[in-house]
Amino acid sequence: MDKVLELAEELKKELDALPLFIEYKRVKNNLENNPEIQELKKEIVGAKNENRLQDHKELLARYNNHPLYLNFVRLYDEVSEYLKEIVNILNKK
C-alpha cells in the first residue's frame, strides 16, 4: 500500500507542475481574492436575502459573465476532463 501512496504523491506533484494546473490555481486564487468579485458576491447574497429578485438575477448575471469567472470555469472544465482521463486510465488496470 505504501507504494500506491508514493505513486499517488508523485502523480500529484507531476500534475501540480503542469501549466494547466498552475494556471488553474492562479486564476482560482485571483477569483477568490478579487475585490470586485467579493463585493459582487456580497451584493448577490444581500439581494437574495432581501428578496430583491430582479436585482439578484441581474447581479448573478454580472457575476456569471465576468471575464475572470468565465476564465475560471473554462480552466475548471479542462482540469476536470484531464483528471477524468487519469481516472479512466487507472480504472482500466
C-alpha positions as CSV (number, residue, x, y, z in Angstrom):
1,M,0.0,0.0,0.0
2,D,2.9,2.3,0.7
3,K,3.9,2.1,-3.0
4,V,0.4,3.2,-4.1
5,L,0.6,6.2,-1.8
6,E,4.1,7.1,-3.1
7,L,2.9,6.8,-6.7
8,A,-0.2,9.0,-5.8
9,E,2.0,11.6,-4.3
10,E,4.3,11.5,-7.3
11,L,1.3,11.9,-9.6
12,K,0.1,14.9,-7.6
13,K,3.5,16.6,-7.8
14,E,3.6,16.0,-11.6
15,L,0.1,17.4,-12.0
16,D,0.8,20.4,-9.9
17,A,3.8,21.2,-12.1
18,L,1.7,21.2,-15.3
19,P,1.0,24.6,-16.9
20,L,-2.8,23.9,-17.0
21,F,-2.9,23.2,-13.2
22,I,-0.6,26.1,-12.4
23,E,-2.9,28.5,-14.4
24,Y,-6.0,27.0,-12.8
25,K,-4.7,27.6,-9.3
26,R,-3.6,31.1,-10.2
27,V,-7.0,32.1,-11.7
28,K,-8.8,30.4,-8.8
29,N,-6.8,32.5,-6.4
30,N,-7.4,35.6,-8.4
31,L,-11.1,34.9,-8.4
32,E,-11.3,34.3,-4.7
33,N,-9.3,37.4,-3.8
34,N,-10.6,39.9,-6.3
35,P,-12.2,42.8,-4.5
36,E,-14.7,43.4,-7.3
37,I,-15.8,39.7,-7.3
38,Q,-16.0,39.7,-3.5
39,E,-18.2,42.8,-3.5
40,L,-20.4,41.4,-6.2
41,K,-20.9,38.2,-4.2
42,K,-22.0,40.2,-1.1
43,E,-24.4,42.1,-3.3
44,I,-25.8,38.9,-4.7
45,V,-26.4,37.5,-1.2
46,G,-27.8,40.7,0.0
47,A,-30.3,40.9,-2.9
48,K,-31.4,37.3,-2.3
49,N,-31.8,37.8,1.5
50,E,-33.8,41.0,0.9
51,N,-35.9,39.2,-1.7
52,R,-35.0,41.6,-4.4
53,L,-35.3,39.0,-7.1
54,Q,-34.7,41.2,-10.2
55,D,-31.5,42.7,-8.6
56,H,-30.4,39.2,-7.6
57,K,-30.9,38.0,-11.2
58,E,-29.0,40.9,-12.7
59,L,-26.1,40.7,-10.2
60,L,-25.9,36.9,-10.7
61,A,-25.7,37.5,-14.5
62,R,-22.9,40.1,-14.0
63,Y,-21.0,37.5,-11.9
64,N,-21.6,34.7,-14.3
65,N,-20.4,36.8,-17.2
66,H,-17.4,38.3,-15.5
67,P,-14.2,37.5,-17.6
68,L,-12.4,36.2,-14.5
69,Y,-15.2,33.9,-13.6
70,L,-15.6,32.7,-17.3
71,N,-11.8,32.0,-17.4
72,F,-12.0,30.1,-14.2
73,V,-14.9,27.9,-15.4
74,R,-13.1,27.2,-18.7
75,L,-10.0,26.1,-16.8
76,Y,-12.1,24.1,-14.2
77,D,-13.6,22.2,-17.1
78,E,-10.2,21.5,-18.7
79,V,-8.8,20.3,-15.3
80,S,-11.8,18.1,-14.7
81,E,-11.5,16.5,-18.1
82,Y,-7.8,15.9,-17.6
83,L,-8.5,14.2,-14.2
84,K,-11.3,12.1,-15.7
85,E,-8.8,10.8,-18.2
86,I,-6.5,9.8,-15.5
87,V,-9.3,8.1,-13.6
88,N,-10.3,6.2,-16.7
89,I,-6.7,5.0,-17.2
90,L,-6.5,3.9,-13.6
91,N,-9.8,2.1,-13.8
92,K,-8.5,0.0,-16.8
93,K,-5.8,-1.5,-14.7
